[in-house]
Amino acid sequence: MTHWLEFSQADWQRIELDWTSWWQGMLDRPLVAIETIPSNSGITLADLYTQLGKYGLDTPVDSILDQIEIHLKKVEYLGDAFPRWWPNFGPGSLAAILGSELEFVNNTTWFHPLPVEDLFSIQPGFNRISPWWKRHQEFMERAIARWQNTLVIGNTDIGGNLDVLASLRGSNRLLTDLVDHPDQIEVLTRQITSSWLEMYTALDGLLCRTQKGRSYWTPFWAPGRMALLQCDFSSMISPKMFNQFVLPDIQACCEVIEYPFYHLDGRAATRHLDALLSIEKLRGIQWVPGAGEPPAEEWLPLLSKIREAGKLCQIFISAQGALKICRELGGQGFAFNIGDGVLLTVEEGLACTNNFQNEGFI
């Protein structure tokens, strides 16, 4: 168990060695990352990775980072976990930079459709004078200057091309547009992909000045450029539409990013799994069953399919769920983030670690 400020050079070397081996398919065990907090701290993941859109654009960045740092200093790391932080502007924050109105309400960030009736009026070129782009840069620059190499700073949640377009257009309108104006949708998705890559590259350019490794909003460490690609909108479209509008975006990003993963979210999105597994340069799949669905360990055929295709797999899961997967499928190639979206107490984390050690999985 290691506190952020006690994370030594030897600890970082261990993280680099084990995560690099995992990416290369050479680690003979699963990665097991456990982030813990003191039982009386009351800290949640929302405190650590607070949605920054809830603050006014004139709120000093350092005053916000001061509060985040208070929480970060209470987190302790077990197994393959490591000190990390990422600037959270809400899922698909590229939409704000392309002109969508950002609103924080009910602990959620919303991106409102552009005030245009005509699909052809949407021009999603990257806007470098956007106040939200300047805000993204400022948070990244100040976090790098403040924390330097004491923790890994991840890139922000940029979004997926159809997800961003759904924010700009509105989901219902976009579903109609896909049928009525497929050629224009194809033009717009390629433009959004170009903006996505411009934003990613610019922010990564800040990170590579001081960081040896990379991360994203998900708790990954990678030895080079890493991103979690996605299209949550895909749960509403057919495989034919996915292959036409989304797959080229994923492939284009995989050409630029060395360690790309895909965020597969929900039962309906699994219809696109075969297409994703066919992308040679895609390293792996993050599986999120979604609300109301059985937990990840109850999807063994899907998980087996991912691994048999030669892809890595990352899951947010309970300790018992992770152990079940290890017993049934073996642990190699899996990355388990224990807690299923909830920070464990120190006592819970130590008990979890002991269970994995006793069964020989770490």
N, C-alpha and C positions, 0 to 999 in steps of 0.2 A: 504494500500500500504506500503510495507516494503522493505527497502534496505537490501542487503546482510549483511553488517556490523551491521545493526540494528535488525537483526532477533534474537529475544529474546528467552529465555528458554520457556516462555509461548507460543511463536509462534511454537517452535518445539514440544511442548506437544500437541498443537492443530493439527499439521500435523500428528503426531503419532496416535492420537486418531481417527481422521477422516479417514485416509488411512487404518488403521487397521480395523475399522468398515466396510469400503468398501470391503476389502478383505474377510471379514466374511459374506458379504451379508446383513449387518445390517444397513447400511447407507441409510436413506430414501430419499436421493437426489443424483444427480450426483456429481461427483468431477469435478470442473471447475478450471483448472490451467491456469493462464495468466502471462506470462513473458513480461515485458515492458522495454523500453529504452527511454531516452529523445529524443524528436523529432529531435534534431540537432546532435545526436551522430554519425549517420552513421554506427552503429554496426549491423552486421548480425550474424545469427547462425553460419556461417562459421568462423567468428572471435572468437566466444566463444569456438567452438569445432573444431578448426582447424585440418586438417589432418596432423598428425605428421610425416607421411612418406615423406613429402616434405623437411624435414630437414635432413641434413647429420647425419650419426650415431655418428659423432664426435662433433656435435653441443651441447653445454652444456644444460642440461635439464632445469636448473634453469633460464637460459636466455630466454628460450621459455615460461616457466611458468610466468616469469615477464610480458611478453607481454599479455598473456592470462588474467592475474589478472587485468591488466589495464581495459580490456573490462568487466570482470566480475563485477567489482566494480560499473559499471554504470547501471547494471540491477536491476530492482525493481520487486517485486513479489506480485501478487494479488490472492485472492481466495485460492485455494489449491496448488498453486505453492510454491516452496521452493528453496533455493540456492543449486546449483548442478554443477557438472562438470564430464566429463568422458574422458579418453584418447582415441582419435580417430585415429586408424591406418588404417582406411579403412574397408569396410565391408568384413568380413571373414578373419581377419588378421592371423588366425591360419595357413593359407596357406604359409605365409612368414616363419613361424617357421618350417614348414615341408619342406622347400626348395624352394618354389616358389620365383622368382625374383620380388621384389616389385618395382614399378615405379610410381612416381607421375607426371602426365601430364594433362594439361587442367583442373586443379582443381579437378582431380579425381585420386584415387589410383587404380592401376591395379596390378593384380597378374598373372605373366606369367607362361605358362605350363613348366613343367620340361623338360629338354633336353633329353628325352628318347623316343624311338619308341615303346617299349614293355610295355604294361599295367602291366605285371608281375614284371617289374623293379621298380615300385613305392612301396616304403616302408614307410608308413606314421606314423612312430613312433615318439612320442614327442621328440623334440631335445632341451634339456636343455642347450646346449652350443651354440645354434643359437644366433648370435648377435641381431636378432630381438626379441628373447625372453628376452635377457638381457635388451634390450631397453624398452620393456613392463614393466618389473619389476622396472626399474629405474624411469620411469615416475610415476608409481603408488606409489612407496616409497617416492619420493620427493614431490608429491602432498599431500600425507597423512601427511608428516612431516610439510609441509608448512601451510596447511589449517585445519588440524585436525578436530575438530567438528564444524567449522564455516560453512561448507557446506557438502553435501553428495557427495561422489565420487562414480561414477558408474563403473561397470565392462566394459571392452571393447567389441567391436562387434566381437565375435569370429567366427561367421558364422554358417552354417548348414553343415551336413556331405556331401551331394551331391554338395552343393555350393563349399565347399573346394576342393572336388575331381575334380570338373569342372575347378577350378583354376589350379590344379596340372596337369591335363590331357588335358584340352581344351574342351569347351562345345561340339563342333561337334564330336570330337573323343569319348567323353563320351557317347553321344547318340547312337553311333554305338556299343560301348562296352556293353551297357546295354542289347542289343539284342544278341551280339556274345559271351559275357563272363559274364553272370549274376552271376555265382557262385563266380568268382573272385571279381566282384563289391561288392557282399555281404560281402566278407572278408574285402575288403578295407574300406567299409563304417563302419563296426564294429570297425576297427582299428582307423579310424578317430574319431568316437564317443568316444573311449577310450582316445585319445589325447585331444579332446574337454573337457572332464570331468577333465583331469589332469590339463589343463591350467586354466579352470574356478576355480577349487578348490584351486590352488596355489595362484591366484590373490585374491580370496575371503578370503583366509587365511591372506593376508596382511590387507584387509579392516576390518575384524572382530576384529582386535586388538584395534581399536579406535572408529569405527562406531557402533551405535546402530541399524540403519536401513540399507537397501541396495537399490541400484538403478541399472540401466543399461544404454544403450544409449538412451532409451526412458525415458521420465520424470516421472518415477514411484518412489514411496517410498513404501517399504515393510518392515515388521518387522523381516524378515529373508531372507535367500538366495533367490534371485530373478534373473530371466533371461528371455530374449525374444528369444525363439527358432524360427527357420525359415528353409525354403528351397525354395528360389526363383526359383531354377532350376525346381521345381515341376510343373511350368506352362507349361513345355515341355514334361511331361510324363503322363502316364495313371494312373488312380486310382490303378490298379493292381500293377504297378511298385512302386507307392508311398507306398502302403501297405507293399511291400516286402523290399524296400531299405530305406525308410525314417521313417515310423511309428515306427519301433523298436528303432530308434535313439531318437525320441521324447519321447517315453515311458521310455527309460533308463534314460534320463535326468530328467524326471518328478519324478523318484524314488529318485533322489539325491537333487533336488531343491524344496524348500518348496512352492515357489510362481512362478511357470512357466506360461508364456504367450506364445502365438504363433503369429508371424508376418505373416499375410495372405495378400499377395501382388498381386493385380491384378485379373481381371475377370477370366483368365484361371486357376488360383489357387483355385477358389471356388469349383471346381469339387472334391476337397479333404476335403471339410468342414465337411461332415458327418463323415469321419474317424477321424478327429481331435476332433469333439464334443463327440466321443465315448470314448475318453481317460479320465478316471475318475479323475485323479490327475492334469490334465491341467486346470488351473484356468480361462483362458479366451483367447479371440482373439483380436488382434489389426488389424483393417481393414484399408487397404490402397488401394483405388480403382485403382491407377496408372495413369500415364500420358494419357491424351486424353479421360478419362472416366468421367462420371458424378460424382459430389462430393459425399461425404459419406452420406449426408442426403437424397440422391436420391436412396439409397439402403435399404429402410425400410424393405422389406421382409427378406433380408439377416440378417439385424441387429436383427429383431424380432426372427428369427430362433436361433441366437446365445443366446439371452436372454432366450428364451423358453427352451433351453437345459440346463439352469442353469449356463451358463458361463458369466463371466464379459466381458465387451467390452470397448476398448480404441480407440479413434479416434483423429486425427489431423483435425481440422475443423474450419470454420468461426463461429462467434458468432450467426449469423442468422441460420446457418445450425444446430448448436447445439440446439437452441431453437425449431426448427422444429421437431427434433427428440424427444425432451422432450414433446412437445404437442401431437405428434402422438403415441409415445410408452411409455411415462413416462421416467423420468430421472434416476430412480434407477438402479444401476449396470453399468452405463456408466461413463467413465472418458473422459472428453473433454479437449484437449489441444488446446486452442483458438489461432488462427493465421494461421493455415494451413501451418506451416513451416516457417512463417514470424513473427518476433518480432513486437508486437504492440507498438505504442507510449504510453506514460503514459496517455494521454488524451483519446486515443482509448480504453485502458484497463479499465479506470474508467467508461466510457460510457457503455462498455460491462457488467461490474459488476452491474451497475445500472439496466440494462435491465433484467438480470437474477433475481435480487432481486425483481424488480417490478412484475415479473411474478411468483414469489414464488418458484423458482427452486434452489435458494441458500439462 
